[in-house]
Amino acid sequence: MQLAASTQLIVNVLALLCRRLSARIGKAKAVTATARKIAILFYNAMRFGMVYQDPRADHFEQKYRGRVVKGCIVG
C-alpha cells in the first residue's frame, strides 16, 4: 500500500492512473487499485520474465484528453 501511495509523487503512468481513479472512485480505492496494478506487473515480471517499459506519460495523457473531448461532443 505504501508503494501505491508513493506513486502519486512520481510523474509516470501509474501516478496518472492513480490520480484519474481517485477522481472517479475515491482516494482509498484508487490506492488499492494502483497497488494491485503494481502487484500484477511485478508478478508478470517474475513469472514470465517480462520487463515493464514505462511508456511516456504524455502519450496516455493525450489519449485521455482525446477521450474526454470526444465524450463532450454531442453528435
N, C-alpha and C positions, 0 to 999 in steps of 0.2 A: 504494500500500500504506500509506503514512503517513497518508493521509486516512482510510482504513478503520480503521486502528488508533486514530486520534484520536476516532472516533465513540463509543468506549466512554466517553469523558469527558463527552459531551454527552447530556443526557437527551432522547432523541427516539426515533422508531420505528426508525431504523437502528441505534441503540445497543441497543435491546431485541432486535432481530433478531440482532445480533452476540452478545449475551450468551446468548440461547437456543441459538443454533447452537454456541457454544463449549462449552456444557454437553453437547451431544449428539455433536459431531464433532471437538472439539478446537479450541484457540485459533487455530492456524495456518490451518486450513481455514476457520474462521469469518471470519477477517480477509479471506481471499481471496474468500469468497462475498459479504461485505459490499462489498468493493472492486468486484466485478462488478456488484452491485446499483446502486452509485453510478454506475458507468460506463454502465449501461443507462439510468438516469434522466437522466444528462447527454446521452447520445445522443438519446433521445426528445425532450428539451427543445430541442436544437439542430436536429434534423432536422425535427420536426413542429411546433415552436413550442409544445410542451406546457409547462405550468407545474406544477411539483411543489408540491403543497399538503400540508404535513406534518400528518396527522391527529393528534388528541390522543393521546398515548401511553397515557393511561388507557383509551381505547376498546379498543386492542389488548391491553392487559394484562388487562382484564376478559374479553375473548373467550378469551384464552389460559387464564386461570384456569377459565373455564367448561368448556373442553375437558378440562383436567386433572381437574376434579371429575367430569365426565361419564365419563371413562375409568376413574376409580377405583370408580365404582358398578357393581357386578356385578348384572346383571338376570336 
